[in-house]
Amino acid sequence: MAQGRGGSIINITSEVVDRVELNVGPYCPSKAALNNVTRMLAKEWGKHGIRVNSLAPCFVDTELNTPFFKRRDWYEAKLKLVPLGRHGIPEDLVGATVFLASDASSYITGTTILVDGGLTA
């Protein structure tokens, strides 16, 4: 704000922002809260030219998910719910991230882009 040039903030939430998943304790409400913060900051900081959006990935092969991916029963059940038929990889977030960071999304703020292989469709 002090520089007066605007900008783009991209928060990483989760597809659980609108639903809950068992056995992940405070993860679901914390991601939902971050989604709410995204919308709040978009409204507050928009007048400064700062856009605030979120990416909501799901079922991405990351270090955080390693314990889940090792549980074959969980993995197979989750995979059946994904229309694209595969789990995500971190590179799947690149396109949406570049889009939100670029001027191509200059009129987008306060929104969440799901990167979930269709899981929440």
PyMOL CGO cylinders between C-alpha atoms (Angstrom):
from pymol import cmd
from pymol.cgo import CYLINDER

trace = [
    CYLINDER, 0.00, 0.00, 0.00, 2.79, 2.39, 0.91, 0.3, 1, 1, 1, 1, 1, 1,
    CYLINDER, 2.79, 2.39, 0.91, 4.30, 2.01, -2.57, 0.3, 1, 1, 1, 1, 1, 1,
    CYLINDER, 4.30, 2.01, -2.57, 0.98, 2.86, -4.21, 0.3, 1, 1, 1, 1, 1, 1,
    CYLINDER, 0.98, 2.86, -4.21, 1.42, 0.32, -7.00, 0.3, 1, 1, 1, 1, 1, 1,
    CYLINDER, 1.42, 0.32, -7.00, -1.23, -2.22, -6.09, 0.3, 1, 1, 1, 1, 1, 1,
    CYLINDER, -1.23, -2.22, -6.09, -0.51, -5.89, -6.40, 0.3, 1, 1, 1, 1, 1, 1,
    CYLINDER, -0.51, -5.89, -6.40, -1.81, -9.40, -6.04, 0.3, 1, 1, 1, 1, 1, 1,
    CYLINDER, -1.81, -9.40, -6.04, -1.92, -11.62, -2.98, 0.3, 1, 1, 1, 1, 1, 1,
    CYLINDER, -1.92, -11.62, -2.98, -2.65, -15.30, -3.46, 0.3, 1, 1, 1, 1, 1, 1,
    CYLINDER, -2.65, -15.30, -3.46, -3.57, -17.38, -0.41, 0.3, 1, 1, 1, 1, 1, 1,
    CYLINDER, -3.57, -17.38, -0.41, -3.50, -21.15, -0.49, 0.3, 1, 1, 1, 1, 1, 1,
    CYLINDER, -3.50, -21.15, -0.49, -6.60, -22.59, 1.11, 0.3, 1, 1, 1, 1, 1, 1,
    CYLINDER, -6.60, -22.59, 1.11, -8.15, -25.97, 0.37, 0.3, 1, 1, 1, 1, 1, 1,
    CYLINDER, -8.15, -25.97, 0.37, -11.20, -27.53, -1.19, 0.3, 1, 1, 1, 1, 1, 1,
    CYLINDER, -11.20, -27.53, -1.19, -12.42, -28.07, 2.37, 0.3, 1, 1, 1, 1, 1, 1,
    CYLINDER, -12.42, -28.07, 2.37, -13.32, -24.38, 2.66, 0.3, 1, 1, 1, 1, 1, 1,
    CYLINDER, -13.32, -24.38, 2.66, -16.97, -25.28, 2.04, 0.3, 1, 1, 1, 1, 1, 1,
    CYLINDER, -16.97, -25.28, 2.04, -17.10, -28.78, 3.49, 0.3, 1, 1, 1, 1, 1, 1,
    CYLINDER, -17.10, -28.78, 3.49, -15.41, -30.86, 6.15, 0.3, 1, 1, 1, 1, 1, 1,
    CYLINDER, -15.41, -30.86, 6.15, -13.18, -33.89, 6.00, 0.3, 1, 1, 1, 1, 1, 1,
    CYLINDER, -13.18, -33.89, 6.00, -12.90, -36.37, 8.83, 0.3, 1, 1, 1, 1, 1, 1,
    CYLINDER, -12.90, -36.37, 8.83, -9.71, -36.85, 10.85, 0.3, 1, 1, 1, 1, 1, 1,
    CYLINDER, -9.71, -36.85, 10.85, -8.00, -33.59, 9.98, 0.3, 1, 1, 1, 1, 1, 1,
    CYLINDER, -8.00, -33.59, 9.98, -8.90, -31.66, 13.13, 0.3, 1, 1, 1, 1, 1, 1,
    CYLINDER, -8.90, -31.66, 13.13, -8.40, -27.92, 12.93, 0.3, 1, 1, 1, 1, 1, 1,
    CYLINDER, -8.40, -27.92, 12.93, -7.29, -28.03, 9.28, 0.3, 1, 1, 1, 1, 1, 1,
    CYLINDER, -7.29, -28.03, 9.28, -10.80, -27.51, 7.85, 0.3, 1, 1, 1, 1, 1, 1,
    CYLINDER, -10.80, -27.51, 7.85, -11.80, -24.50, 9.98, 0.3, 1, 1, 1, 1, 1, 1,
    CYLINDER, -11.80, -24.50, 9.98, -8.39, -22.87, 9.58, 0.3, 1, 1, 1, 1, 1, 1,
    CYLINDER, -8.39, -22.87, 9.58, -8.61, -23.08, 5.78, 0.3, 1, 1, 1, 1, 1, 1,
    CYLINDER, -8.61, -23.08, 5.78, -12.20, -21.80, 5.87, 0.3, 1, 1, 1, 1, 1, 1,
    CYLINDER, -12.20, -21.80, 5.87, -11.02, -18.88, 8.00, 0.3, 1, 1, 1, 1, 1, 1,
    CYLINDER, -11.02, -18.88, 8.00, -8.26, -18.07, 5.51, 0.3, 1, 1, 1, 1, 1, 1,
    CYLINDER, -8.26, -18.07, 5.51, -10.84, -18.10, 2.74, 0.3, 1, 1, 1, 1, 1, 1,
    CYLINDER, -10.84, -18.10, 2.74, -12.88, -15.57, 4.72, 0.3, 1, 1, 1, 1, 1, 1,
    CYLINDER, -12.88, -15.57, 4.72, -9.77, -13.43, 5.28, 0.3, 1, 1, 1, 1, 1, 1,
    CYLINDER, -9.77, -13.43, 5.28, -9.21, -13.50, 1.51, 0.3, 1, 1, 1, 1, 1, 1,
    CYLINDER, -9.21, -13.50, 1.51, -12.66, -12.01, 0.89, 0.3, 1, 1, 1, 1, 1, 1,
    CYLINDER, -12.66, -12.01, 0.89, -12.31, -9.48, 3.71, 0.3, 1, 1, 1, 1, 1, 1,
    CYLINDER, -12.31, -9.48, 3.71, -8.91, -8.22, 2.51, 0.3, 1, 1, 1, 1, 1, 1,
    CYLINDER, -8.91, -8.22, 2.51, -10.17, -8.05, -1.08, 0.3, 1, 1, 1, 1, 1, 1,
    CYLINDER, -10.17, -8.05, -1.08, -12.86, -5.62, 0.07, 0.3, 1, 1, 1, 1, 1, 1,
    CYLINDER, -12.86, -5.62, 0.07, -10.60, -3.62, 2.35, 0.3, 1, 1, 1, 1, 1, 1,
    CYLINDER, -10.60, -3.62, 2.35, -7.56, -3.36, 0.10, 0.3, 1, 1, 1, 1, 1, 1,
    CYLINDER, -7.56, -3.36, 0.10, -9.24, -3.12, -3.30, 0.3, 1, 1, 1, 1, 1, 1,
    CYLINDER, -9.24, -3.12, -3.30, -9.23, 0.67, -3.07, 0.3, 1, 1, 1, 1, 1, 1,
    CYLINDER, -9.23, 0.67, -3.07, -5.42, 0.44, -3.00, 0.3, 1, 1, 1, 1, 1, 1,
    CYLINDER, -5.42, 0.44, -3.00, -5.35, -1.65, -6.18, 0.3, 1, 1, 1, 1, 1, 1,
    CYLINDER, -5.35, -1.65, -6.18, -4.48, -4.79, -4.23, 0.3, 1, 1, 1, 1, 1, 1,
    CYLINDER, -4.48, -4.79, -4.23, -6.24, -7.94, -5.36, 0.3, 1, 1, 1, 1, 1, 1,
    CYLINDER, -6.24, -7.94, -5.36, -6.56, -10.82, -2.90, 0.3, 1, 1, 1, 1, 1, 1,
    CYLINDER, -6.56, -10.82, -2.90, -7.58, -14.28, -4.10, 0.3, 1, 1, 1, 1, 1, 1,
    CYLINDER, -7.58, -14.28, -4.10, -7.17, -17.88, -3.04, 0.3, 1, 1, 1, 1, 1, 1,
    CYLINDER, -7.17, -17.88, -3.04, -6.26, -21.16, -4.65, 0.3, 1, 1, 1, 1, 1, 1,
    CYLINDER, -6.26, -21.16, -4.65, -8.04, -24.18, -3.22, 0.3, 1, 1, 1, 1, 1, 1,
    CYLINDER, -8.04, -24.18, -3.22, -6.21, -27.37, -4.17, 0.3, 1, 1, 1, 1, 1, 1,
    CYLINDER, -6.21, -27.37, -4.17, -7.25, -30.86, -3.23, 0.3, 1, 1, 1, 1, 1, 1,
    CYLINDER, -7.25, -30.86, -3.23, -5.66, -34.27, -3.25, 0.3, 1, 1, 1, 1, 1, 1,
    CYLINDER, -5.66, -34.27, -3.25, -2.23, -32.96, -4.24, 0.3, 1, 1, 1, 1, 1, 1,
    CYLINDER, -2.23, -32.96, -4.24, 0.85, -35.09, -3.73, 0.3, 1, 1, 1, 1, 1, 1,
    CYLINDER, 0.85, -35.09, -3.73, 2.77, -32.99, -1.21, 0.3, 1, 1, 1, 1, 1, 1,
    CYLINDER, 2.77, -32.99, -1.21, 4.75, -33.68, 1.94, 0.3, 1, 1, 1, 1, 1, 1,
    CYLINDER, 4.75, -33.68, 1.94, 1.69, -32.75, 4.02, 0.3, 1, 1, 1, 1, 1, 1,
    CYLINDER, 1.69, -32.75, 4.02, -0.38, -35.43, 2.30, 0.3, 1, 1, 1, 1, 1, 1,
    CYLINDER, -0.38, -35.43, 2.30, 2.26, -38.17, 2.35, 0.3, 1, 1, 1, 1, 1, 1,
    CYLINDER, 2.26, -38.17, 2.35, 0.71, -39.99, 5.33, 0.3, 1, 1, 1, 1, 1, 1,
    CYLINDER, 0.71, -39.99, 5.33, -2.69, -40.04, 3.58, 0.3, 1, 1, 1, 1, 1, 1,
    CYLINDER, -2.69, -40.04, 3.58, -1.24, -41.18, 0.26, 0.3, 1, 1, 1, 1, 1, 1,
    CYLINDER, -1.24, -41.18, 0.26, 0.45, -44.10, 2.03, 0.3, 1, 1, 1, 1, 1, 1,
    CYLINDER, 0.45, -44.10, 2.03, -2.94, -45.31, 3.29, 0.3, 1, 1, 1, 1, 1, 1,
    CYLINDER, -2.94, -45.31, 3.29, -4.02, -47.22, 0.20, 0.3, 1, 1, 1, 1, 1, 1,
    CYLINDER, -4.02, -47.22, 0.20, -7.64, -47.56, 1.37, 0.3, 1, 1, 1, 1, 1, 1,
    CYLINDER, -7.64, -47.56, 1.37, -7.93, -43.77, 1.80, 0.3, 1, 1, 1, 1, 1, 1,
    CYLINDER, -7.93, -43.77, 1.80, -6.10, -43.09, -1.45, 0.3, 1, 1, 1, 1, 1, 1,
    CYLINDER, -6.10, -43.09, -1.45, -8.23, -45.45, -3.54, 0.3, 1, 1, 1, 1, 1, 1,
    CYLINDER, -8.23, -45.45, -3.54, -11.48, -44.11, -2.04, 0.3, 1, 1, 1, 1, 1, 1,
    CYLINDER, -11.48, -44.11, -2.04, -10.46, -40.50, -2.67, 0.3, 1, 1, 1, 1, 1, 1,
    CYLINDER, -10.46, -40.50, -2.67, -9.28, -41.21, -6.20, 0.3, 1, 1, 1, 1, 1, 1,
    CYLINDER, -9.28, -41.21, -6.20, -12.71, -42.60, -7.09, 0.3, 1, 1, 1, 1, 1, 1,
    CYLINDER, -12.71, -42.60, -7.09, -14.20, -39.17, -6.29, 0.3, 1, 1, 1, 1, 1, 1,
    CYLINDER, -14.20, -39.17, -6.29, -11.96, -37.25, -8.70, 0.3, 1, 1, 1, 1, 1, 1,
    CYLINDER, -11.96, -37.25, -8.70, -13.47, -37.00, -12.20, 0.3, 1, 1, 1, 1, 1, 1,
    CYLINDER, -13.47, -37.00, -12.20, -10.04, -36.52, -13.81, 0.3, 1, 1, 1, 1, 1, 1,
    CYLINDER, -10.04, -36.52, -13.81, -9.02, -39.86, -12.32, 0.3, 1, 1, 1, 1, 1, 1,
    CYLINDER, -9.02, -39.86, -12.32, -5.70, -38.85, -10.80, 0.3, 1, 1, 1, 1, 1, 1,
    CYLINDER, -5.70, -38.85, -10.80, -4.27, -37.00, -7.85, 0.3, 1, 1, 1, 1, 1, 1,
    CYLINDER, -4.27, -37.00, -7.85, -2.82, -33.55, -8.32, 0.3, 1, 1, 1, 1, 1, 1,
    CYLINDER, -2.82, -33.55, -8.32, 0.82, -32.59, -8.34, 0.3, 1, 1, 1, 1, 1, 1,
    CYLINDER, 0.82, -32.59, -8.34, 2.22, -29.21, -7.27, 0.3, 1, 1, 1, 1, 1, 1,
    CYLINDER, 2.22, -29.21, -7.27, 2.75, -28.24, -10.91, 0.3, 1, 1, 1, 1, 1, 1,
    CYLINDER, 2.75, -28.24, -10.91, -1.03, -28.35, -11.38, 0.3, 1, 1, 1, 1, 1, 1,
    CYLINDER, -1.03, -28.35, -11.38, -1.23, -25.12, -9.38, 0.3, 1, 1, 1, 1, 1, 1,
    CYLINDER, -1.23, -25.12, -9.38, 1.15, -23.19, -11.63, 0.3, 1, 1, 1, 1, 1, 1,
    CYLINDER, 1.15, -23.19, -11.63, -1.33, -22.05, -14.28, 0.3, 1, 1, 1, 1, 1, 1,
    CYLINDER, -1.33, -22.05, -14.28, -3.90, -20.73, -11.83, 0.3, 1, 1, 1, 1, 1, 1,
    CYLINDER, -3.90, -20.73, -11.83, -1.17, -19.05, -9.78, 0.3, 1, 1, 1, 1, 1, 1,
    CYLINDER, -1.17, -19.05, -9.78, 0.35, -17.31, -12.80, 0.3, 1, 1, 1, 1, 1, 1,
    CYLINDER, 0.35, -17.31, -12.80, -3.13, -16.23, -13.91, 0.3, 1, 1, 1, 1, 1, 1,
    CYLINDER, -3.13, -16.23, -13.91, -4.00, -14.71, -10.52, 0.3, 1, 1, 1, 1, 1, 1,
    CYLINDER, -4.00, -14.71, -10.52, -0.62, -12.99, -10.24, 0.3, 1, 1, 1, 1, 1, 1,
    CYLINDER, -0.62, -12.99, -10.24, -0.83, -11.50, -13.74, 0.3, 1, 1, 1, 1, 1, 1,
    CYLINDER, -0.83, -11.50, -13.74, -2.72, -8.60, -15.25, 0.3, 1, 1, 1, 1, 1, 1,
    CYLINDER, -2.72, -8.60, -15.25, -4.90, -11.18, -17.04, 0.3, 1, 1, 1, 1, 1, 1,
    CYLINDER, -4.90, -11.18, -17.04, -6.88, -11.33, -13.77, 0.3, 1, 1, 1, 1, 1, 1,
    CYLINDER, -6.88, -11.33, -13.77, -6.85, -7.57, -13.12, 0.3, 1, 1, 1, 1, 1, 1,
    CYLINDER, -6.85, -7.57, -13.12, -10.60, -7.49, -12.39, 0.3, 1, 1, 1, 1, 1, 1,
    CYLINDER, -10.60, -7.49, -12.39, -10.67, -10.57, -10.16, 0.3, 1, 1, 1, 1, 1, 1,
    CYLINDER, -10.67, -10.57, -10.16, -10.49, -10.22, -6.41, 0.3, 1, 1, 1, 1, 1, 1,
    CYLINDER, -10.49, -10.22, -6.41, -12.03, -11.93, -3.41, 0.3, 1, 1, 1, 1, 1, 1,
    CYLINDER, -12.03, -11.93, -3.41, -12.49, -15.23, -5.16, 0.3, 1, 1, 1, 1, 1, 1,
    CYLINDER, -12.49, -15.23, -5.16, -11.26, -18.77, -4.76, 0.3, 1, 1, 1, 1, 1, 1,
    CYLINDER, -11.26, -18.77, -4.76, -10.19, -20.94, -7.68, 0.3, 1, 1, 1, 1, 1, 1,
    CYLINDER, -10.19, -20.94, -7.68, -10.60, -24.66, -7.05, 0.3, 1, 1, 1, 1, 1, 1,
    CYLINDER, -10.60, -24.66, -7.05, -7.77, -26.78, -8.38, 0.3, 1, 1, 1, 1, 1, 1,
    CYLINDER, -7.77, -26.78, -8.38, -9.22, -30.16, -7.51, 0.3, 1, 1, 1, 1, 1, 1,
    CYLINDER, -9.22, -30.16, -7.51, -9.56, -32.33, -10.60, 0.3, 1, 1, 1, 1, 1, 1,
    CYLINDER, -9.56, -32.33, -10.60, -13.31, -31.88, -10.37, 0.3, 1, 1, 1, 1, 1, 1,
    CYLINDER, -13.31, -31.88, -10.37, -13.66, -33.36, -6.87, 0.3, 1, 1, 1, 1, 1, 1,
    CYLINDER, -13.66, -33.36, -6.87, -16.08, -30.66, -5.74, 0.3, 1, 1, 1, 1, 1, 1,
    CYLINDER, -16.08, -30.66, -5.74, -18.07, -30.58, -9.01, 0.3, 1, 1, 1, 1, 1, 1,
]
cmd.load_cgo(trace, "trace")
